[in-house]
Amino acid sequence: MNDDKRKTQRRPLLVEVRYEGAGMRGETRISDMSATGVYVDVMNPLPAGVSLTLNFALPDGHEVYAQGVVVRSESRIGMAVMFTRIKPEDQQRIAELVAQAV
C-alpha cells in the first residue's frame, strides 16, 4: 500500500503463516505487519476481494488466528490482507509489536 493510504503503523517482520481461502491453502511467510493487516509473500496470490483465514505465530510464540480479505494482489510477489475478524487482544499484541520498532 502507498504510505499515504496507511492509517496504522506498519513494520517489516518475517513470520511463517498458514492461509486458506477460495478453495486453496498454503504455507508461506508474512513480510510486513500492522494491527489492521499483513503482507503475505506468495508466488500465486489470491485475487483481490477473496476472503481467507490466517494462522501465524508472533515472535514471542503467541498464536494468532484471523480472518481477512485480500485488498491487493501482485502476481509473483504477494498479497496485502486486511483483517476482517481478529481477537482484540491479538490485534493489541500486534500493535505493541509494531510500536516497538518505531
Phi, psi and omega per residue, in radians:
M1 nan 2.623 3.050
N2 -1.226 2.504 -3.109
D3 -0.964 -0.615 -3.080
D4 -1.227 -0.276 3.122
K5 -1.600 -0.238 -3.087
R6 -1.333 2.357 3.131
K7 -1.898 -0.170 3.130
T8 -2.282 2.741 3.095
Q9 -1.133 2.578 -3.113
R10 -2.252 2.623 -3.106
R11 -2.440 2.334 2.978
P12 -1.122 2.265 -3.105
L13 -2.780 2.172 -3.136
L14 -1.716 2.004 3.046
V15 -2.440 2.584 3.097
E16 -1.271 2.548 -3.132
V17 -2.445 2.525 2.972
R18 -1.952 2.356 -3.135
Y19 -2.378 2.742 3.112
E20 -2.620 2.306 3.110
G21 -3.086 2.646 3.114
A22 0.935 0.641 3.112
G23 1.324 0.152 3.137
M24 -2.098 2.639 3.035
R25 -2.448 2.690 -3.127
G26 -2.813 2.945 3.046
E27 -2.253 2.256 -3.117
T28 -2.719 -2.495 3.126
R29 -2.408 2.681 2.975
I30 -1.616 2.381 3.128
S31 -1.977 -0.188 -3.053
D32 -2.671 2.424 -3.023
M33 -2.493 2.540 2.972
S34 -2.465 3.045 3.128
A35 -1.187 -0.276 -3.091
T36 -1.898 -0.089 -3.140
G37 3.061 -3.121 -3.087
V38 -2.450 2.829 2.975
Y39 -1.954 2.139 -3.082
V40 -1.827 2.110 3.086
D41 -1.372 2.095 -3.136
V42 -2.781 2.387 -3.107
M43 -1.154 -0.660 -3.130
N44 -2.072 1.368 -3.085
P45 -1.212 2.714 3.040
L46 -1.254 2.661 -3.129
P47 -1.239 2.718 3.076
A48 -0.970 2.451 3.127
G49 1.684 -0.233 -3.123
V50 -1.369 2.347 3.057
S51 -1.504 2.545 3.130
L52 -2.634 2.884 3.036
T53 -1.912 2.578 -3.128
L54 -2.246 2.506 3.044
N55 -2.413 2.100 3.134
F56 -2.628 2.807 3.113
A57 -1.931 2.345 3.041
L58 -1.263 2.864 -3.113
P59 -0.962 -0.459 3.118
D60 -1.455 0.032 3.117
G61 1.659 -0.141 -3.135
H62 -1.156 2.159 -3.137
E63 -1.437 2.345 3.107
V64 -2.075 2.250 3.019
Y65 -2.035 2.191 -3.090
A66 -2.521 2.776 2.981
Q67 -1.961 2.615 -3.128
G68 -2.699 -3.131 3.093
V69 -2.337 2.432 3.104
V70 -1.256 2.119 -3.141
V71 -1.799 -0.316 3.067
R72 -2.673 2.361 -3.121
S73 -2.200 2.205 -3.130
E74 -2.148 1.902 -3.085
S75 -0.931 2.325 3.100
R76 1.167 0.174 3.123
I77 -2.172 -1.021 -3.122
G78 2.847 -2.884 -3.111
M79 -2.522 2.434 3.053
A80 -1.574 2.255 -3.090
V81 -2.121 2.208 3.057
M82 -1.715 2.281 3.109
F83 -1.140 2.368 3.020
T84 -1.952 -0.378 3.080
R85 -2.632 2.089 3.130
I86 -2.669 2.488 3.125
K87 -1.084 2.413 3.131
P88 -0.956 -0.663 -3.132
E89 -1.197 -0.572 3.077
D90 -1.196 -0.751 3.123
Q91 -1.094 -0.671 3.110
Q92 -1.150 -0.737 3.123
R93 -1.096 -0.693 3.095
I94 -1.136 -0.776 3.127
A95 -1.032 -0.718 3.122
E96 -1.156 -0.710 3.119
L97 -1.100 -0.783 3.135
V98 -1.121 -0.716 -3.122
A99 -1.136 -0.503 -3.141
Q100 -1.103 -0.482 -3.074
A101 -1.459 -0.219 -3.062
V102 -1.482 nan nan
